Each structure stands twice: as structure tokens, then as C-alpha cells.
Amino acid sequence: MCDQLSKTTDQPPTIDSVSTAPNYFSLGCLEFSFHLLRSQHPTLALAVQNLIAKARLNPINNSREKVLLIKLEVQLVSNIVSALSNIAELVANTNDRNKEEKVAIHQVLLDWLLYAQTFLNEMNALTISDEE
């Protein structure tokens, strides 16, 4: 998961190889997600900003490296994944971003995709139990 955001939001987050459960996001990853979404998808950015604001209320979670358990509706996660996919595609086809930022954007997208996968896993588990 993308675990740190550089000191300013204009810089891409660094990526830590520590793997955690897909529904845990670092504040840095959420902040970078907000940064990516805010201009083209303000409603989705607001949803992410609300997660950040809620986390900031807890002083234990004020470090960008801290991970947060998030619980969102499947449709909202789907919309975030779709929006970040479009952004990642646009960024991949332009030369105005450096390679590190492109990698960071794709890492953020991967984090959200892994979270979305948990919904599919839950649906598959329900389907299997219904068949038995």
C-alpha cells in the first residue's frame, strides 16, 4: 500500500512494501487520492476528504504513515476506482509528469483495486454458501 505522502501534496507518495489488509489505507495514500480526484471528481474527492477529516480527529492517526481501517459502500469504491483508472490512463499518455509520480498514481489505483476486490470476494463467498 502506498504509505507516505511527501511533505507537500504536490509530491507523489513514497511506496512502502509492507502489505496490510486491503481495507487499510494510510493517511498519505488517502491524501494523494484526494489530490488526484479533486479537480475532475469533486464529489469523490469530498468522500475521501471526509475519511481524512475523521482520521484527523483522532490524534493517534495524525501521522501520514498511520493506517486507517476504512469502510465504504461498494458503489463509492467502484466510482473511485473508475475515476482513478481514467486519471492513471491520462497521466500514462502524457509527458508532463515524472516517472515516480506515474508509479505512485498507479500504486494508489492498485490500493483501491485491492479494496474493491474484497467486495467481489465477499460476494463469491455468499454465492458459494447459498449454493450449498
N, CA, C and O atoms as a GROMACS GRO file, in nm:
protein
  528
    1MET      N    1   0.084  -0.118   0.000
    1MET     CA    2   0.000   0.000   0.000
    1MET      C    3   0.089   0.124   0.000
    1MET      O    4   0.201   0.123   0.052
    2CYS      N    5   0.039   0.227  -0.056
    2CYS     CA    6   0.116   0.350  -0.059
    2CYS      C    7   0.107   0.410   0.080
    2CYS      O    8  -0.002   0.439   0.128
    3ASP      N    9   0.222   0.428   0.144
    3ASP     CA   10   0.220   0.458   0.286
    3ASP      C   11   0.263   0.597   0.326
    3ASP      O   12   0.238   0.636   0.440
    4GLN      N   13   0.324   0.673   0.241
    4GLN     CA   14   0.368   0.805   0.283
    4GLN      C   15   0.343   0.905   0.171
    4GLN      O   16   0.354   0.872   0.053
    5LEU      N   17   0.310   1.025   0.210
    5LEU     CA   18   0.300   1.135   0.114
    5LEU      C   19   0.411   1.231   0.149
    5LEU      O   20   0.433   1.262   0.266
    6SER      N   21   0.480   1.278   0.049
    6SER     CA   22   0.588   1.373   0.074
    6SER      C   23   0.533   1.495   0.147
    6SER      O   24   0.411   1.509   0.160
    7LYS      N   25   0.619   1.581   0.193
    7LYS     CA   26   0.580   1.693   0.278
    7LYS      C   27   0.474   1.783   0.217
    7LYS      O   28   0.394   1.840   0.290
    8THR      N   29   0.471   1.797   0.086
    8THR     CA   30   0.367   1.876   0.021
    8THR      C   31   0.280   1.783  -0.062
    8THR      O   32   0.326   1.677  -0.104
    9THR      N   33   0.158   1.822  -0.084
    9THR     CA   34   0.067   1.738  -0.161
    9THR      C   35   0.098   1.739  -0.309
    9THR      O   36   0.039   1.663  -0.386
   10ASP      N   37   0.191   1.826  -0.352
   10ASP     CA   38   0.229   1.829  -0.492
   10ASP      C   39   0.328   1.718  -0.526
   10ASP      O   40   0.354   1.692  -0.644
   11GLN      N   41   0.383   1.655  -0.425
   11GLN     CA   42   0.479   1.548  -0.446
   11GLN      C   43   0.409   1.413  -0.436
   11GLN      O   44   0.316   1.398  -0.356
   12PRO      N   45   0.451   1.315  -0.516
   12PRO     CA   46   0.389   1.183  -0.508
   12PRO      C   47   0.430   1.112  -0.380
   12PRO      O   48   0.536   1.140  -0.325
   13PRO      N   49   0.346   1.020  -0.332
   13PRO     CA   50   0.382   0.948  -0.211
   13PRO      C   51   0.492   0.847  -0.239
   13PRO      O   52   0.507   0.799  -0.352
   14THR      N   53   0.568   0.815  -0.136
   14THR     CA   54   0.663   0.706  -0.149
   14THR      C   55   0.588   0.577  -0.122
   14THR      O   56   0.484   0.578  -0.055
   15ILE      N   57   0.638   0.468  -0.172
   15ILE     CA   58   0.567   0.342  -0.161
   15ILE      C   59   0.643   0.249  -0.068
   15ILE      O   60   0.762   0.225  -0.087
   16ASP      N   61   0.575   0.198   0.030
   16ASP     CA   62   0.633   0.106   0.125
   16ASP      C   63   0.589  -0.034   0.089
   16ASP      O   64   0.474  -0.055   0.049
   17SER      N   65   0.679  -0.130   0.101
   17SER     CA   66   0.646  -0.267   0.060
   17SER      C   67   0.569  -0.344   0.165
   17SER      O   68   0.533  -0.459   0.142
   18VAL      N   69   0.542  -0.283   0.280
   18VAL     CA   70   0.468  -0.353   0.384
   18VAL      C   71   0.326  -0.375   0.335
   18VAL      O   72   0.257  -0.280   0.296
   19SER      N   73   0.283  -0.498   0.337
   19SER     CA   74   0.146  -0.525   0.292
   19SER      C   75   0.054  -0.535   0.411
   19SER      O   76   0.087  -0.596   0.513
   20THR      N   77  -0.062  -0.476   0.397
   20THR     CA   78  -0.164  -0.480   0.500
   20THR      C   79  -0.294  -0.521   0.433
   20THR      O   80  -0.300  -0.537   0.311
   21ALA      N   81  -0.396  -0.537   0.513
   21ALA     CA   82  -0.527  -0.573   0.458
   21ALA      C   83  -0.573  -0.466   0.360
   21ALA      O   84  -0.543  -0.348   0.379
   22PRO      N   85  -0.645  -0.505   0.256
   22PRO     CA   86  -0.684  -0.409   0.151
   22PRO      C   87  -0.773  -0.296   0.198
   22PRO      O   88  -0.779  -0.192   0.132
   23ASN      N   89  -0.842  -0.312   0.310
   23ASN     CA   90  -0.929  -0.204   0.356
   23ASN      C   91  -0.859  -0.113   0.457
   23ASN      O   92  -0.925  -0.037   0.528
   24TYR      N   93  -0.728  -0.120   0.464
   24TYR     CA   94  -0.647  -0.028   0.542
   24TYR      C   95  -0.572   0.064   0.448
   24TYR      O   96  -0.502   0.017   0.358
   25PHE      N   97  -0.587   0.192   0.468
   25PHE     CA   98  -0.520   0.292   0.386
   25PHE      C   99  -0.442   0.386   0.477
   25PHE      O  100  -0.486   0.417   0.588
   26SER      N  101  -0.327   0.430   0.430
   26SER     CA  102  -0.253   0.531   0.507
   26SER      C  103  -0.316   0.667   0.480
   26SER      O  104  -0.382   0.688   0.378
   27LEU      N  105  -0.294   0.758   0.573
   27LEU     CA  106  -0.340   0.895   0.551
   27LEU      C  107  -0.275   0.953   0.426
   27LEU      O  108  -0.340   1.024   0.350
   28GLY      N  109  -0.149   0.923   0.405
   28GLY     CA  110  -0.079   0.972   0.287
   28GLY      C  111  -0.143   0.925   0.158
   28GLY      O  112  -0.157   1.001   0.063
   29CYS      N  113  -0.183   0.799   0.155
   29CYS     CA  114  -0.247   0.744   0.036
   29CYS      C  115  -0.384   0.810   0.014
   29CYS      O  116  -0.420   0.843  -0.099
   30LEU      N  117  -0.458   0.830   0.122
   30LEU     CA  118  -0.588   0.897   0.110
   30LEU      C  119  -0.570   1.042   0.065
   30LEU      O  120  -0.648   1.093  -0.016
   31GLU      N  121  -0.468   1.109   0.120
   31GLU     CA  122  -0.443   1.248   0.079
   31GLU      C  123  -0.406   1.257  -0.068
   31GLU      O  124  -0.449   1.348  -0.139
   32PHE      N  125  -0.324   1.163  -0.115
   32PHE     CA  126  -0.287   1.164  -0.256
   32PHE      C  127  -0.407   1.131  -0.344
   32PHE      O  128  -0.422   1.187  -0.452
   33SER      N  129  -0.492   1.040  -0.298
   33SER     CA  130  -0.616   1.009  -0.371
   33SER      C  131  -0.702   1.134  -0.383
   33SER      O  132  -0.754   1.164  -0.490
   34PHE      N  133  -0.716   1.206  -0.272
   34PHE     CA  134  -0.792   1.332  -0.273
   34PHE      C  135  -0.730   1.429  -0.373
   34PHE      O  136  -0.802   1.491  -0.453
   35HIS      N  137  -0.600   1.443  -0.369
   35HIS     CA  138  -0.528   1.535  -0.459
   35HIS      C  139  -0.555   1.499  -0.606
   35HIS      O  140  -0.574   1.588  -0.689
   36LEU      N  141  -0.557   1.371  -0.637
   36LEU     CA  142  -0.581   1.328  -0.775
   36LEU      C  143  -0.725   1.352  -0.818
   36LEU      O  144  -0.751   1.387  -0.934
   37LEU      N  145  -0.819   1.333  -0.728
   37LEU     CA  146  -0.961   1.338  -0.761
   37LEU      C  147  -1.022   1.479  -0.759
   37LEU      O  148  -1.122   1.503  -0.826
   38ARG      N  149  -0.963   1.570  -0.683
   38ARG     CA  150  -1.034   1.695  -0.652
   38ARG      C  151  -1.070   1.782  -0.771
   38ARG      O  152  -1.174   1.847  -0.767
   39SER      N  153  -0.991   1.786  -0.875
   39SER     CA  154  -1.025   1.878  -0.985
   39SER      C  155  -1.131   1.821  -1.079
   39SER      O  156  -1.219   1.894  -1.124
   40GLN      N  157  -1.123   1.692  -1.110
   40GLN     CA  158  -1.215   1.633  -1.206
   40GLN      C  159  -1.332   1.560  -1.143
   40GLN      O  160  -1.435   1.540  -1.207
   41HIS      N  161  -1.318   1.520  -1.017
   41HIS     CA  162  -1.421   1.441  -0.949
   41HIS      C  163  -1.441   1.494  -0.806
   41HIS      O  164  -1.407   1.425  -0.710
   42PRO      N  165  -1.494   1.615  -0.793
   42PRO     CA  166  -1.503   1.678  -0.660
   42PRO      C  167  -1.590   1.602  -0.560
   42PRO      O  168  -1.561   1.605  -0.440
   43THR      N  169  -1.694   1.535  -0.605
   43THR     CA  170  -1.779   1.460  -0.514
   43THR      C  171  -1.703   1.342  -0.453
   43THR      O  172  -1.714   1.315  -0.334
   44LEU      N  173  -1.627   1.272  -0.537
   44LEU     CA  174  -1.546   1.161  -0.487
   44LEU      C  175  -1.435   1.212  -0.397
   44LEU      O  176  -1.403   1.151  -0.296
   45ALA      N  177  -1.375   1.325  -0.436
   45ALA     CA  178  -1.270   1.384  -0.353
   45ALA      C  179  -1.325   1.421  -0.215
   45ALA      O  180  -1.256   1.405  -0.115
   46LEU      N  181  -1.446   1.471  -0.212
   46LEU     CA  182  -1.509   1.506  -0.084
   46LEU      C  183  -1.527   1.383   0.004
   46LEU      O  184  -1.505   1.389   0.125
   47ALA      N  185  -1.567   1.271  -0.056
   47ALA     CA  186  -1.583   1.148   0.021
   47ALA      C  187  -1.450   1.104   0.082
   47ALA      O  188  -1.445   1.061   0.197
   48VAL      N  189  -1.343   1.116   0.005
   48VAL     CA  190  -1.210   1.082   0.055
   48VAL      C  191  -1.166   1.182   0.161
   48VAL      O  192  -1.107   1.144   0.262
   49GLN      N  193  -1.194   1.310   0.138
   49GLN     CA  194  -1.159   1.413   0.234
   49GLN      C  195  -1.232   1.390   0.367
   49GLN      O  196  -1.175   1.416   0.473
   50ASN      N  197  -1.353   1.342   0.363
   50ASN     CA  198  -1.427   1.312   0.486
   50ASN      C  199  -1.360   1.200   0.565
   50ASN      O  200  -1.359   1.204   0.688
   51LEU      N  201  -1.302   1.102   0.495
   51LEU     CA  202  -1.227   0.996   0.564
   51LEU      C  203  -1.104   1.056   0.633
   51LEU      O  204  -1.071   1.020   0.746
   52ILE      N  205  -1.038   1.146   0.562
   52ILE     CA  206  -0.918   1.211   0.617
   52ILE      C  207  -0.955   1.294   0.740
   52ILE      O  208  -0.887   1.289   0.842
   53ALA      N  209  -1.063   1.371   0.729
   53ALA     CA  210  -1.106   1.457   0.839
   53ALA      C  211  -1.142   1.375   0.962
   53ALA      O  212  -1.107   1.412   1.074
   54LYS      N  213  -1.211   1.264   0.941
   54LYS     CA  214  -1.248   1.177   1.052
   54LYS      C  215  -1.123   1.121   1.120
   54LYS      O  216  -1.116   1.112   1.242
   55ALA      N  217  -1.024   1.084   1.040
   55ALA     CA  218  -0.900   1.031   1.095
   55ALA      C  219  -0.823   1.138   1.172
   55ALA      O  220  -0.761   1.108   1.274
   56ARG      N  221  -0.827   1.261   1.125
   56ARG     CA  222  -0.755   1.370   1.190
   56ARG      C  223  -0.813   1.403   1.328
   56ARG      O  224  -0.744   1.461   1.412
   57LEU      N  225  -0.939   1.366   1.352
   57LEU     CA  226  -0.999   1.389   1.483
   57LEU      C  227  -0.933   1.303   1.590
   57LEU      O  228  -0.934   1.338   1.708
   58ASN      N  229  -0.876   1.191   1.549
   58ASN     CA  230  -0.807   1.102   1.640
   58ASN      C  231  -0.659   1.135   1.635
   58ASN      O  232  -0.593   1.106   1.535
   59PRO      N  233  -0.603   1.195   1.741
   59PRO     CA  234  -0.462   1.239   1.736
   59PRO      C  235  -0.364   1.124   1.714
   59PRO      O  236  -0.251   1.148   1.670
   60ILE      N  237  -0.403   1.003   1.743
   60ILE     CA  238  -0.316   0.888   1.720
   60ILE      C  239  -0.293   0.870   1.570
   60ILE      O  240  -0.188   0.819   1.530
   61ASN      N  241  -0.389   0.910   1.489
   61ASN     CA  242  -0.382   0.887   1.344
   61ASN      C  243  -0.331   1.008   1.266
   61ASN      O  244  -0.350   1.014   1.144
   62ASN      N  245  -0.269   1.102   1.330
   62ASN     CA  246  -0.228   1.224   1.259
   62ASN      C  247  -0.104   1.207   1.175
   62ASN      O  248  -0.075   1.294   1.092
   63SER      N  249  -0.030   1.101   1.192
   63SER     CA  250   0.088   1.078   1.109
   63SER      C  251   0.044   1.024   0.974
   63SER      O  252  -0.048   0.943   0.966
   64ARG      N  253   0.110   1.068   0.868
   64ARG     CA  254   0.075   1.021   0.734
   64ARG      C  255   0.104   0.874   0.715
   64ARG      O  256   0.049   0.811   0.624
   65GLU      N  257   0.190   0.816   0.800
   65GLU     CA  258   0.225   0.675   0.788
   65GLU      C  259   0.122   0.585   0.856
   65GLU      O  260   0.120   0.465   0.830
   66LYS      N  261   0.037   0.641   0.939
   66LYS     CA  262  -0.062   0.561   1.010
   66LYS      C  263  -0.163   0.504   0.912
   66LYS      O  264  -0.202   0.570   0.816
   67VAL      N  265  -0.204   0.383   0.938
   67VAL     CA  266  -0.303   0.321   0.852
   67VAL      C  267  -0.439   0.326   0.919
   67VAL      O  268  -0.451   0.317   1.041
   68LEU      N  269  -0.542   0.339   0.836
   68LEU     CA  270  -0.679   0.351   0.884
   68LEU      C  271  -0.765   0.242   0.823
   68LEU      O  272  -0.754   0.211   0.705
   69LEU      N  273  -0.849   0.186   0.903
   69LEU     CA  274  -0.948   0.093   0.853
   69LEU      C  275  -1.061   0.175   0.792
   69LEU      O  276  -1.121   0.258   0.861
   70ILE      N  277  -1.090   0.154   0.664
   70ILE     CA  278  -1.198   0.228   0.603
   70ILE      C  279  -1.310   0.132   0.562
   70ILE      O  280  -1.285   0.018   0.524
   71LYS      N  281  -1.430   0.182   0.571
   71LYS     CA  282  -1.548   0.105   0.532
   71LYS      C  283  -1.634   0.196   0.446
   71LYS      O  284  -1.694   0.292   0.494
   72LEU      N  285  -1.639   0.164   0.317
   72LEU     CA  286  -1.716   0.243   0.222
   72LEU      C  287  -1.816   0.154   0.149
   72LEU      O  288  -1.800   0.032   0.147
   73GLU      N  289  -1.915   0.215   0.092
   73GLU     CA  290  -2.012   0.144   0.010
   73GLU      C  291  -1.946   0.098  -0.120
   73GLU      O  292  -1.857   0.165  -0.172
   74VAL      N  293  -1.990  -0.014  -0.170
   74VAL     CA  294  -1.931  -0.072  -0.290
   74VAL      C  295  -1.941   0.024  -0.409
   74VAL      O  296  -1.847   0.032  -0.489
   75GLN      N  297  -2.052   0.095  -0.423
   75GLN     CA  298  -2.068   0.186  -0.536
   75GLN      C  299  -1.968   0.301  -0.530
   75GLN      O  300  -1.914   0.343  -0.633
   76LEU      N  301  -1.943   0.353  -0.411
   76LEU     CA  302  -1.847   0.462  -0.396
   76LEU      C  303  -1.706   0.413  -0.431
   76LEU      O  304  -1.632   0.483  -0.500
   77VAL      N  305  -1.669   0.295  -0.385
   77VAL     CA  306  -1.538   0.239  -0.417
   77VAL      C  307  -1.526   0.216  -0.568
   77VAL      O  308  -1.423   0.245  -0.628
   78SER      N  309  -1.632   0.166  -0.628
   78SER     CA  310  -1.633   0.145  -0.773
   78SER      C  311  -1.613   0.276  -0.848
   78SER      O  312  -1.538   0.281  -0.945
   79ASN      N  313  -1.679   0.382  -0.804
   79ASN     CA  314  -1.665   0.513  -0.868
   79ASN      C  315  -1.524   0.569  -0.851
   79ASN      O  316  -1.469   0.628  -0.943
   80ILE      N  317  -1.466   0.549  -0.732
   80ILE     CA  318  -1.329   0.596  -0.708
   80ILE      C  319  -1.232   0.520  -0.798
   80ILE      O  320  -1.143   0.581  -0.858
   81VAL      N  321  -1.247   0.389  -0.807
   81VAL     CA  322  -1.160   0.308  -0.893
   81VAL      C  323  -1.172   0.353  -1.039
   81VAL      O  324  -1.072   0.366  -1.109
   82SER      N  325  -1.294   0.374  -1.084
   82SER     CA  326  -1.316   0.418  -1.221
   82SER      C  327  -1.250   0.553  -1.248
   82SER      O  328  -1.184   0.571  -1.350
   83ALA      N  329  -1.269   0.647  -1.156
   83ALA     CA  330  -1.211   0.780  -1.174
   83ALA      C  331  -1.058   0.775  -1.172
   83ALA      O  332  -0.993   0.838  -1.255
   84LEU      N  333  -1.002   0.700  -1.077
   84LEU     CA  334  -0.856   0.689  -1.070
   84LEU      C  335  -0.800   0.615  -1.192
   84LEU      O  336  -0.689   0.644  -1.236
   85SER      N  337  -0.875   0.519  -1.245
   85SER     CA  338  -0.832   0.450  -1.368
   85SER      C  339  -0.823   0.547  -1.484
   85SER      O  340  -0.727   0.545  -1.561
   86ASN      N  341  -0.923   0.632  -1.496
   86ASN     CA  342  -0.921   0.732  -1.603
   86ASN      C  343  -0.805   0.830  -1.586
   86ASN      O  344  -0.738   0.865  -1.683
   87ILE      N  345  -0.782   0.873  -1.464
   87ILE     CA  346  -0.671   0.964  -1.436
   87ILE      C  347  -0.538   0.897  -1.467
   87ILE      O  348  -0.451   0.957  -1.530
   88ALA      N  349  -0.522   0.773  -1.423
   88ALA     CA  350  -0.397   0.700  -1.447
   88ALA      C  351  -0.372   0.682  -1.596
   88ALA      O  352  -0.259   0.692  -1.642
   89GLU      N  353  -0.479   0.655  -1.671
   89GLU     CA  354  -0.464   0.640  -1.816
   89GLU      C  355  -0.420   0.771  -1.881
   89GLU      O  356  -0.331   0.772  -1.966
   90LEU      N  357  -0.483   0.882  -1.840
   90LEU     CA  358  -0.445   1.012  -1.895
   90LEU      C  359  -0.299   1.047  -1.861
   90LEU      O  360  -0.225   1.096  -1.946
   91VAL      N  361  -0.261   1.021  -1.738
   91VAL     CA  362  -0.124   1.052  -1.694
   91VAL      C  363  -0.023   0.965  -1.768
   91VAL      O  364   0.085   1.011  -1.804
   92ALA      N  365  -0.057   0.839  -1.790
   92ALA     CA  366   0.035   0.748  -1.859
   92ALA      C  367   0.060   0.792  -2.002
   92ALA      O  368   0.167   0.764  -2.057
   93ASN      N  369  -0.035   0.861  -2.062
   93ASN     CA  370  -0.023   0.904  -2.201
   93ASN      C  371   0.031   1.045  -2.218
   93ASN      O  372   0.034   1.098  -2.329
   94THR      N  373   0.074   1.107  -2.108
   94THR     CA  374   0.129   1.242  -2.117
   94THR      C  375   0.274   1.242  -2.069
   94THR      O  376   0.318   1.150  -1.999
   95ASN      N  377   0.345   1.344  -2.107
   95ASN     CA  378   0.485   1.356  -2.067
   95ASN      C  379   0.506   1.464  -1.961
   95ASN      O  380   0.620   1.496  -1.928
   96ASP      N  381   0.397   1.520  -1.908
   96ASP     CA  382   0.414   1.630  -1.813
   96ASP      C  383   0.432   1.584  -1.669
   96ASP      O  384   0.445   1.667  -1.579
   97ARG      N  385   0.433   1.455  -1.645
   97ARG     CA  386   0.455   1.400  -1.510
   97ARG      C  387   0.581   1.315  -1.511
   97ARG      O  388   0.613   1.251  -1.610
   98ASN      N  389   0.652   1.316  -1.398
   98ASN     CA  390   0.772   1.233  -1.392
   98ASN      C  391   0.735   1.087  -1.364
   98ASN      O  392   0.623   1.057  -1.324
   99LYS      N  393   0.830   0.998  -1.385
   99LYS     CA  394   0.804   0.855  -1.372
   99LYS      C  395   0.764   0.817  -1.231
   99LYS      O  396   0.678   0.731  -1.212
  100GLU      N  397   0.825   0.881  -1.131
  100GLU     CA  398   0.792   0.848  -0.993
  100GLU      C  399   0.646   0.879  -0.962
  100GLU      O  400   0.578   0.803  -0.892
  101GLU      N  401   0.598   0.992  -1.013
  101GLU     CA  402   0.459   1.028  -0.989
  101GLU      C  403   0.365   0.932  -1.062
  101GLU      O  404   0.259   0.896  -1.010
  102LYS      N  405   0.402   0.892  -1.183
  102LYS     CA  406   0.320   0.795  -1.256
  102LYS      C  407   0.311   0.663  -1.181
  102LYS      O  408   0.204   0.602  -1.173
  103VAL      N  409   0.423   0.619  -1.127
  103VAL     CA  410   0.424   0.495  -1.048
  103VAL      C  411   0.337   0.510  -0.924
  103VAL      O  412   0.261   0.420  -0.889
  104ALA      N  413   0.348   0.625  -0.856
  104ALA     CA  414   0.269   0.649  -0.736
  104ALA      C  415   0.120   0.650  -0.767
  104ALA      O  416   0.040   0.597  -0.689
  105ILE      N  417   0.082   0.710  -0.878
  105ILE     CA  418  -0.060   0.714  -0.917
  105ILE      C  419  -0.110   0.572  -0.941
  105ILE      O  420  -0.219   0.535  -0.898
  106HIS      N  421  -0.030   0.493  -1.009
  106HIS     CA  422  -0.072   0.355  -1.034
  106HIS      C  423  -0.074   0.273  -0.905
  106HIS      O  424  -0.155   0.181  -0.893
  107GLN      N  425   0.012   0.304  -0.810
  107GLN     CA  426   0.010   0.234  -0.682
  107GLN      C  427  -0.117   0.267  -0.604
  107GLN      O  428  -0.179   0.180  -0.544
  108VAL      N  429  -0.156   0.395  -0.607
  108VAL     CA  430  -0.281   0.435  -0.541
  108VAL      C  431  -0.399   0.362  -0.606
  108VAL      O  432  -0.488   0.313  -0.537
  109LEU      N  433  -0.399   0.357  -0.738
  109LEU     CA  434  -0.504   0.285  -0.809
  109LEU      C  435  -0.505   0.138  -0.768
  109LEU      O  436  -0.612   0.081  -0.744
  110LEU      N  437  -0.390   0.078  -0.759
  110LEU     CA  438  -0.381  -0.061  -0.718
  110LEU      C  439  -0.437  -0.082  -0.577
  110LEU      O  440  -0.507  -0.181  -0.552
  111ASP      N  441  -0.408   0.010  -0.486
  111ASP     CA  442  -0.462   0.000  -0.350
  111ASP      C  443  -0.615   0.000  -0.352
  111ASP      O  444  -0.679  -0.080  -0.283
  112TRP      N  445  -0.673   0.090  -0.431
  112TRP     CA  446  -0.819   0.096  -0.440
  112TRP      C  447  -0.875  -0.029  -0.510
  112TRP      O  448  -0.982  -0.077  -0.473
  113LEU      N  449  -0.804  -0.080  -0.609
  113LEU     CA  450  -0.848  -0.203  -0.676
  113LEU      C  451  -0.847  -0.322  -0.580
  113LEU      O  452  -0.938  -0.404  -0.582
  114LEU      N  453  -0.745  -0.329  -0.496
  114LEU     CA  454  -0.740  -0.437  -0.397
  114LEU      C  455  -0.856  -0.427  -0.299
  114LEU      O  456  -0.913  -0.528  -0.259
  115TYR      N  457  -0.889  -0.304  -0.262
  115TYR     CA  458  -1.004  -0.285  -0.174
  115TYR      C  459  -1.133  -0.327  -0.245
  115TYR      O  460  -1.218  -0.393  -0.186
  116ALA      N  461  -1.147  -0.289  -0.370
  116ALA     CA  462  -1.266  -0.328  -0.447
  116ALA      C  463  -1.274  -0.480  -0.460
  116ALA      O  464  -1.384  -0.536  -0.460
  117GLN      N  465  -1.160  -0.546  -0.471
  117GLN     CA  466  -1.157  -0.693  -0.482
  117GLN      C  467  -1.218  -0.759  -0.359
  117GLN      O  468  -1.276  -0.868  -0.369
  118THR      N  469  -1.207  -0.696  -0.243
  118THR     CA  470  -1.265  -0.756  -0.122
  118THR      C  471  -1.416  -0.768  -0.134
  118THR      O  472  -1.475  -0.862  -0.080
  119PHE      N  473  -1.480  -0.676  -0.204
  119PHE     CA  474  -1.624  -0.684  -0.223
  119PHE      C  475  -1.659  -0.805  -0.310
  119PHE      O  476  -1.756  -0.876  -0.285
  120LEU      N  477  -1.578  -0.828  -0.414
  120LEU     CA  478  -1.600  -0.944  -0.500
  120LEU      C  479  -1.579  -1.074  -0.423
  120LEU      O  480  -1.654  -1.170  -0.441
  121ASN      N  481  -1.477  -1.076  -0.339
  121ASN     CA  482  -1.452  -1.195  -0.258
  121ASN      C  483  -1.569  -1.223  -0.164
  121ASN      O  484  -1.609  -1.338  -0.147
  122GLU      N  485  -1.623  -1.118  -0.104
  122GLU     CA  486  -1.738  -1.135  -0.016
  122GLU      C  487  -1.859  -1.186  -0.093
  122GLU      O  488  -1.932  -1.272  -0.045
  123MET      N  489  -1.880  -1.132  -0.214
  123MET     CA  490  -1.993  -1.177  -0.296
  123MET      C  491  -1.975  -1.323  -0.337
  123MET      O  492  -2.072  -1.399  -0.338
  124ASN      N  493  -1.853  -1.363  -0.372
  124ASN     CA  494  -1.827  -1.502  -0.407
  124ASN      C  495  -1.851  -1.594  -0.290
  124ASN      O  496  -1.906  -1.703  -0.306
  125ALA      N  497  -1.811  -1.552  -0.170
  125ALA     CA  498  -1.833  -1.634  -0.051
  125ALA      C  499  -1.982  -1.650  -0.024
  125ALA      O  500  -2.026  -1.758   0.015
  126LEU      N  501  -2.059  -1.545  -0.044
  126LEU     CA  502  -2.204  -1.553  -0.024
  126LEU      C  503  -2.268  -1.645  -0.129
  126LEU      O  504  -2.358  -1.723  -0.097
  127THR      N  505  -2.222  -1.636  -0.251
  127THR     CA  506  -2.275  -1.720  -0.359
  127THR      C  507  -2.246  -1.866  -0.331
  127THR      O  508  -2.334  -1.951  -0.350
  128ILE      N  509  -2.127  -1.897  -0.287
  128ILE     CA  510  -2.090  -2.035  -0.257
  128ILE      C  511  -2.173  -2.089  -0.142
  128ILE      O  512  -2.219  -2.202  -0.149
  129SER      N  513  -2.193  -2.010  -0.037
  129SER     CA  514  -2.272  -2.057   0.077
  129SER      C  515  -2.419  -2.073   0.041
  129SER      O  516  -2.486  -2.159   0.098
  130ASP      N  517  -2.471  -1.993  -0.053
  130ASP     CA  518  -2.609  -2.008  -0.098
  130ASP      C  519  -2.629  -2.136  -0.178
  130ASP      O  520  -2.737  -2.195  -0.174
  131GLU      N  521  -2.526  -2.178  -0.250
  131GLU     CA  522  -2.536  -2.298  -0.332
  131GLU      C  523  -2.533  -2.425  -0.250
  131GLU      O  524  -2.581  -2.529  -0.296
  132GLU      N  525  -2.477  -2.419  -0.132
  132GLU     CA  526  -2.463  -2.541  -0.050
  132GLU      C  527  -2.589  -2.580   0.017
  132GLU      O  528  -2.592  -2.680   0.089
   0.00000   0.00000   0.00000
